[in-house]
Amino acid sequence: MLAVEIRPDWFLRDARGTAIALPALLALLAAVSETGSISKAAIACGTSYRHAWGLLHQFSEQFGAQLVNKVRGQGTVLTPLAEKLIWADRRIGARLTPLLDSLASELQQELVRVLAGDAQSVRLTASHGFAVAALVTQLRHQGIVVDIGYRSSTDAVAALARGECDLAGFHLPVGKFEGAAAANYRPWLDNERHAFLHLAYRELGLFVARGNPKNVTGLADLARPDLRFVNRQHGSGTRVLLDLLLAEAGIDPAGIAGHDSAEFTHAAVAAYVASGMADISFGVETAARRFGLDFIPVCRERYFLACDRAALAQPVLAAVAAAMAHGGFRAALADLPGYDGSLAGTEADLATLF
Protein backbone atom coordinates (compact mmCIF):
# COMPACT_ATOMS: atom_id res chain seq x y z
CA MET A 1 0.00 0.00 0.00
CA LEU A 2 1.19 3.51 -0.78
CA ALA A 3 2.69 5.35 2.20
CA VAL A 4 3.73 9.00 2.46
CA GLU A 5 6.62 9.92 4.72
CA ILE A 6 7.91 13.44 5.40
CA ARG A 7 11.09 14.04 7.35
CA PRO A 8 12.64 17.30 8.54
CA ASP A 9 15.91 18.44 7.00
CA TRP A 10 18.15 21.39 7.81
CA PHE A 11 21.38 22.95 6.56
CA LEU A 12 24.46 24.79 7.75
CA ARG A 13 25.96 27.34 5.36
CA ASP A 14 29.29 29.10 5.63
CA ALA A 15 29.92 32.80 4.93
CA ARG A 16 29.98 32.09 1.18
CA GLY A 17 26.63 30.32 1.30
CA THR A 18 28.09 26.85 0.74
CA ALA A 19 26.02 24.14 2.47
CA ILE A 20 27.34 21.10 4.34
CA ALA A 21 25.64 17.71 3.87
CA LEU A 22 24.12 17.45 7.36
CA PRO A 23 22.15 14.17 7.10
CA ALA A 24 25.27 12.18 6.21
CA LEU A 25 27.42 14.13 8.68
CA LEU A 26 24.99 13.67 11.58
CA ALA A 27 24.71 9.93 10.93
CA LEU A 28 28.51 9.70 10.90
CA LEU A 29 28.86 11.67 14.15
CA ALA A 30 26.27 9.47 15.89
CA ALA A 31 28.19 6.37 14.76
CA VAL A 32 31.49 7.85 15.98
CA SER A 33 29.90 8.54 19.35
CA GLU A 34 28.71 4.94 19.57
CA THR A 35 31.85 3.19 18.27
CA GLY A 36 34.65 5.56 19.29
CA SER A 37 36.26 5.10 15.87
CA ILE A 38 35.97 6.84 12.50
CA SER A 39 36.72 3.62 10.63
CA LYS A 40 34.07 1.67 12.54
CA ALA A 41 31.62 4.55 12.12
CA ALA A 42 32.22 4.52 8.37
CA ILE A 43 31.42 0.81 8.22
CA ALA A 44 28.25 1.35 10.29
CA CYS A 45 27.17 4.08 7.85
CA GLY A 46 27.94 1.94 4.81
CA THR A 47 30.63 4.25 3.46
CA SER A 48 34.41 4.29 3.10
CA TYR A 49 36.88 5.61 5.64
CA ARG A 50 38.08 8.08 3.02
CA HIS A 51 34.58 9.46 2.49
CA ALA A 52 33.93 9.68 6.24
CA TRP A 53 37.16 11.52 6.88
CA GLY A 54 36.39 13.78 3.91
CA LEU A 55 33.07 14.84 5.48
CA LEU A 56 34.78 15.73 8.75
CA HIS A 57 37.58 17.57 6.95
CA GLN A 58 35.08 19.48 4.78
CA PHE A 59 33.26 20.75 7.87
CA SER A 60 36.53 21.77 9.55
CA GLU A 61 37.64 23.63 6.41
CA GLN A 62 34.34 25.47 5.96
CA PHE A 63 33.61 26.41 9.55
CA GLY A 64 37.04 26.45 11.17
CA ALA A 65 36.03 24.04 13.93
CA GLN A 66 36.73 20.41 14.75
CA LEU A 67 33.99 17.82 15.28
CA VAL A 68 36.11 14.95 16.64
CA ASN A 69 39.22 14.60 18.77
CA LYS A 70 41.57 11.71 19.49
CA VAL A 71 41.74 11.02 23.23
CA ARG A 72 44.27 8.59 24.68
CA GLY A 73 42.48 5.54 26.05
CA GLN A 74 39.09 6.63 24.64
CA GLY A 75 39.64 6.57 20.88
CA THR A 76 37.83 9.19 18.83
CA VAL A 77 35.38 11.37 20.76
CA LEU A 78 32.99 14.12 19.70
CA THR A 79 33.70 17.76 20.46
CA PRO A 80 31.04 19.83 22.27
CA LEU A 81 30.07 21.34 18.89
CA ALA A 82 29.43 17.89 17.42
CA GLU A 83 27.30 16.94 20.43
CA LYS A 84 25.25 20.11 19.97
CA LEU A 85 24.68 19.33 16.29
CA ILE A 86 23.35 15.88 17.15
CA TRP A 87 21.02 17.18 19.85
CA ALA A 88 19.82 20.02 17.63
CA ASP A 89 18.82 17.44 15.04
CA ARG A 90 17.00 15.34 17.61
CA ARG A 91 15.14 18.38 18.96
CA ILE A 92 14.08 19.33 15.43
CA GLY A 93 12.76 15.83 14.83
CA ALA A 94 10.97 15.64 18.18
CA ARG A 95 9.25 18.99 17.70
CA LEU A 96 8.26 18.63 14.02
CA THR A 97 7.36 14.94 13.82
CA PRO A 98 3.69 15.32 14.88
CA LEU A 99 3.10 18.12 12.37
CA LEU A 100 4.86 16.30 9.53
CA ASP A 101 3.15 12.97 10.30
CA SER A 102 -0.25 14.65 10.25
CA LEU A 103 0.54 16.33 6.92
CA ALA A 104 1.84 13.05 5.48
CA SER A 105 -1.37 11.34 6.58
CA GLU A 106 -3.50 13.98 4.82
CA LEU A 107 -1.51 13.61 1.61
CA GLN A 108 -1.67 9.83 1.82
CA GLN A 109 -5.44 9.93 2.22
CA GLU A 110 -5.78 12.05 -0.91
CA LEU A 111 -3.61 9.69 -2.94
CA VAL A 112 -5.32 6.56 -1.64
CA ARG A 113 -8.71 7.96 -2.61
CA VAL A 114 -7.46 8.13 -6.17
CA LEU A 115 -5.57 4.82 -6.26
CA ALA A 116 -7.71 2.61 -4.02
CA GLY A 117 -11.07 4.16 -3.41
CA ASP A 118 -12.45 1.06 -1.65
CA ALA A 119 -9.63 0.71 0.90
CA GLN A 120 -10.59 0.54 4.58
CA SER A 121 -9.76 3.76 6.39
CA VAL A 122 -10.07 5.10 9.91
CA ARG A 123 -9.67 8.64 11.23
CA LEU A 124 -7.60 8.71 14.42
CA THR A 125 -6.95 11.87 16.44
CA ALA A 126 -4.66 11.68 19.47
CA SER A 127 -1.68 13.21 21.18
CA HIS A 128 1.62 12.10 19.69
CA GLY A 129 2.84 9.08 21.64
CA PHE A 130 4.70 5.80 21.37
CA ALA A 131 1.69 3.47 21.73
CA VAL A 132 -0.33 5.47 19.21
CA ALA A 133 2.57 5.37 16.73
CA ALA A 134 2.84 1.60 17.23
CA LEU A 135 -0.89 1.20 16.55
CA VAL A 136 -0.69 3.26 13.35
CA THR A 137 2.13 1.02 12.15
CA GLN A 138 0.16 -2.13 13.03
CA LEU A 139 -2.96 -0.96 11.20
CA ARG A 140 -1.08 0.09 8.08
CA HIS A 141 0.62 -3.31 7.96
CA GLN A 142 -2.86 -4.83 7.90
CA GLY A 143 -3.87 -2.66 4.96
CA ILE A 144 -6.00 -0.23 6.94
CA VAL A 145 -5.51 3.38 5.83
CA VAL A 146 -5.03 5.57 8.93
CA ASP A 147 -5.76 9.28 8.71
CA ILE A 148 -3.81 10.37 11.79
CA GLY A 149 -4.18 13.83 13.28
CA TYR A 150 -1.97 14.72 16.23
CA ARG A 151 -3.61 17.05 18.75
CA SER A 152 -3.82 17.34 22.52
CA SER A 153 -6.12 14.90 24.32
CA THR A 154 -8.67 17.64 24.96
CA ASP A 155 -8.73 18.62 21.28
CA ALA A 156 -8.98 14.95 20.30
CA VAL A 157 -12.14 14.18 22.30
CA ALA A 158 -13.66 17.48 21.15
CA ALA A 159 -13.01 16.41 17.55
CA LEU A 160 -14.76 13.09 18.22
CA ALA A 161 -17.80 14.88 19.63
CA ARG A 162 -17.99 17.00 16.46
CA GLY A 163 -17.76 13.91 14.25
CA GLU A 164 -14.36 14.88 12.85
CA CYS A 165 -12.71 11.54 13.67
CA ASP A 166 -13.59 7.91 14.35
CA LEU A 167 -11.23 7.37 17.29
CA ALA A 168 -9.90 9.86 19.86
CA GLY A 169 -7.04 9.23 22.26
CA PHE A 170 -7.04 10.43 25.86
CA HIS A 171 -5.49 9.29 29.11
CA LEU A 172 -6.38 9.16 32.81
CA PRO A 173 -4.16 8.69 35.86
CA VAL A 174 -4.59 5.58 37.94
CA GLY A 175 -5.79 6.46 41.43
CA LYS A 176 -7.22 9.49 43.17
CA PHE A 177 -6.72 11.99 40.36
CA GLU A 178 -8.73 9.97 37.84
CA GLY A 179 -11.98 11.86 38.44
CA ALA A 180 -10.34 15.29 38.37
CA ALA A 181 -8.57 14.47 35.11
CA ALA A 182 -11.77 13.04 33.59
CA ALA A 183 -13.52 16.35 34.27
CA ASN A 184 -11.45 17.90 31.49
CA TYR A 185 -12.99 15.50 28.95
CA ARG A 186 -16.52 15.34 30.34
CA PRO A 187 -17.96 18.12 28.13
CA TRP A 188 -17.35 15.91 25.09
CA LEU A 189 -17.57 12.29 26.29
CA ASP A 190 -20.66 10.39 27.37
CA ASN A 191 -20.85 6.73 28.37
CA GLU A 192 -24.13 6.13 26.54
CA ARG A 193 -22.84 7.55 23.28
CA HIS A 194 -19.19 6.51 23.46
CA ALA A 195 -17.26 3.28 23.96
CA PHE A 196 -13.72 3.24 25.37
CA LEU A 197 -11.00 0.85 24.25
CA HIS A 198 -7.92 0.19 26.37
CA LEU A 199 -4.70 0.99 24.57
CA ALA A 200 -2.05 0.80 27.31
CA TYR A 201 -0.93 1.50 30.82
CA ARG A 202 2.14 3.73 30.96
CA GLU A 203 4.54 5.05 33.59
CA LEU A 204 5.09 8.78 34.00
CA GLY A 205 7.82 10.50 35.93
CA LEU A 206 10.63 13.03 35.94
CA PHE A 207 13.33 13.20 33.28
CA VAL A 208 16.82 14.18 34.44
CA ALA A 209 20.27 13.94 32.89
CA ARG A 210 22.08 10.62 33.11
CA GLY A 211 23.58 10.15 36.55
CA ASN A 212 21.12 12.68 38.03
CA PRO A 213 23.80 15.39 38.51
CA LYS A 214 21.30 17.78 40.15
CA ASN A 215 20.31 15.15 42.76
CA VAL A 216 16.59 15.31 41.97
CA THR A 217 14.49 13.07 44.21
CA GLY A 218 10.89 14.01 43.41
CA LEU A 219 8.30 16.61 42.43
CA ALA A 220 9.26 18.93 45.28
CA ASP A 221 12.53 19.63 43.49
CA LEU A 222 10.66 21.41 40.68
CA ALA A 223 10.45 24.47 42.95
CA ARG A 224 14.24 24.68 43.25
CA PRO A 225 15.60 27.90 41.69
CA ASP A 226 18.60 26.07 40.20
CA LEU A 227 16.48 23.78 38.01
CA ARG A 228 15.18 24.70 34.54
CA PHE A 229 11.94 22.91 33.69
CA VAL A 230 10.38 22.29 30.26
CA ASN A 231 6.63 21.66 30.15
CA ARG A 232 4.05 20.23 27.73
CA GLN A 233 1.53 22.45 25.92
CA HIS A 234 -1.77 23.71 27.36
CA GLY A 235 -4.53 21.14 26.81
CA SER A 236 -2.09 18.25 27.07
CA GLY A 237 -3.31 15.53 29.41
CA THR A 238 0.24 15.26 30.77
CA ARG A 239 0.27 18.94 31.69
CA VAL A 240 -3.15 18.63 33.33
CA LEU A 241 -1.90 15.69 35.41
CA LEU A 242 1.26 17.53 36.42
CA ASP A 243 -0.75 20.52 37.65
CA LEU A 244 -2.93 18.18 39.73
CA LEU A 245 0.19 16.64 41.27
CA LEU A 246 1.66 20.08 41.98
CA ALA A 247 -1.55 21.24 43.65
CA GLU A 248 -1.58 18.19 45.92
CA ALA A 249 2.05 18.82 46.87
CA GLY A 250 1.36 22.50 47.57
CA ILE A 251 3.80 23.66 44.86
CA ASP A 252 3.00 26.97 43.17
CA PRO A 253 3.50 26.58 39.39
CA ALA A 254 4.48 30.26 39.21
CA GLY A 255 7.58 29.40 41.23
CA ILE A 256 8.80 26.80 38.70
CA ALA A 257 11.30 28.15 36.20
CA GLY A 258 9.91 27.08 32.83
CA HIS A 259 6.40 26.03 33.84
CA ASP A 260 4.98 28.34 31.15
CA SER A 261 7.01 26.64 28.38
CA ALA A 262 5.12 24.46 25.90
CA GLU A 263 6.40 21.49 23.88
CA PHE A 264 4.11 19.16 21.96
CA THR A 265 5.60 15.71 22.55
CA HIS A 266 7.24 13.63 25.26
CA ALA A 267 10.21 13.23 22.93
CA ALA A 268 10.57 17.01 22.59
CA VAL A 269 10.84 17.63 26.33
CA ALA A 270 13.23 14.69 26.64
CA ALA A 271 15.41 16.20 23.90
CA TYR A 272 15.56 19.49 25.80
CA VAL A 273 16.86 17.77 28.91
CA ALA A 274 19.26 15.56 26.97
CA SER A 275 20.75 18.55 25.14
CA GLY A 276 21.27 20.53 28.35
CA MET A 277 18.67 23.20 27.53
CA ALA A 278 16.63 22.12 30.55
CA ASP A 279 17.42 20.22 33.74
CA ILE A 280 14.14 18.43 34.33
CA SER A 281 10.83 17.52 32.72
CA PHE A 282 7.82 15.26 33.20
CA GLY A 283 6.58 12.58 30.80
CA VAL A 284 6.45 8.90 29.83
CA GLU A 285 9.35 6.59 30.57
CA THR A 286 9.96 5.53 26.95
CA ALA A 287 10.95 9.07 25.95
CA ALA A 288 13.47 9.30 28.80
CA ARG A 289 15.08 5.96 27.92
CA ARG A 290 15.33 6.76 24.21
CA PHE A 291 17.24 9.94 24.97
CA GLY A 292 19.57 8.30 27.49
CA LEU A 293 18.05 10.06 30.50
CA ASP A 294 17.45 8.88 34.04
CA PHE A 295 13.78 8.40 34.95
CA ILE A 296 12.22 8.94 38.39
CA PRO A 297 8.76 7.27 38.52
CA VAL A 298 5.88 9.40 39.81
CA CYS A 299 2.58 7.83 38.71
CA ARG A 300 0.82 5.49 36.29
CA GLU A 301 -2.00 6.18 33.84
CA ARG A 302 -4.27 4.44 31.35
CA TYR A 303 -4.50 5.47 27.70
CA PHE A 304 -7.83 4.94 25.92
CA LEU A 305 -9.29 5.32 22.46
CA ALA A 306 -12.86 6.63 22.46
CA CYS A 307 -15.32 6.04 19.62
CA ASP A 308 -19.04 6.20 18.97
CA ARG A 309 -20.54 3.12 20.56
CA ALA A 310 -22.83 2.53 17.59
CA ALA A 311 -19.84 2.50 15.23
CA LEU A 312 -17.83 -0.06 17.18
CA ALA A 313 -19.53 -2.96 15.36
CA GLN A 314 -18.70 -1.55 11.95
CA PRO A 315 -16.03 -3.53 10.05
CA VAL A 316 -13.24 -0.96 10.17
CA LEU A 317 -13.51 -0.23 13.92
CA ALA A 318 -13.95 -3.92 14.66
CA ALA A 319 -10.72 -4.50 12.72
CA VAL A 320 -8.97 -1.81 14.79
CA ALA A 321 -10.09 -3.41 18.07
CA ALA A 322 -8.94 -6.83 16.83
CA ALA A 323 -5.56 -5.40 15.84
CA MET A 324 -5.15 -3.86 19.30
CA ALA A 325 -6.00 -7.16 20.99
CA HIS A 326 -3.60 -9.15 18.80
CA GLY A 327 -0.73 -10.77 20.66
CA GLY A 328 1.84 -9.26 18.33
CA PHE A 329 0.67 -5.73 19.01
CA ARG A 330 0.50 -6.31 22.77
CA ALA A 331 4.07 -7.65 22.62
CA ALA A 332 5.16 -4.52 20.73
CA LEU A 333 3.74 -2.38 23.52
CA ALA A 334 5.48 -4.49 26.14
CA ASP A 335 8.78 -3.71 24.42
CA LEU A 336 8.27 0.01 25.09
CA PRO A 337 9.85 0.94 28.45
CA GLY A 338 7.13 1.76 30.96
CA TYR A 339 4.25 0.47 28.81
CA ASP A 340 1.84 -2.41 29.48
CA GLY A 341 -0.51 -3.41 26.67
CA SER A 342 -2.01 -6.52 28.27
CA LEU A 343 -5.56 -5.07 28.05
CA ALA A 344 -5.18 -3.48 24.61
CA GLY A 345 -8.32 -3.77 22.48
CA THR A 346 -10.67 -4.62 25.35
CA GLU A 347 -13.56 -2.33 26.20
CA ALA A 348 -13.27 -0.35 29.45
CA ASP A 349 -16.16 0.49 31.75
CA LEU A 350 -15.89 4.24 32.47
CA ALA A 351 -19.59 4.76 33.26
CA THR A 352 -18.87 6.41 36.61
CA LEU A 353 -16.56 8.95 34.95
CA PHE A 354 -18.60 9.81 31.82
Helices and strands as residue ranges (DSSP letters): E 12-13, E 19-20, H 22-35, H 38-44, H 49-63, E 68-71, E 75-78, H 80-115, E 121-126, H 130-141, E 145-150, H 153-161, E 167-173, H 178-182, E 194-208, G 219-223, E 229-230, H 237-249, G 253-255, H 266-274, E 280-284, H 285-290, E 294-308, G 309-311, H 315-325, H 327-334, E 339-340, E 347-348
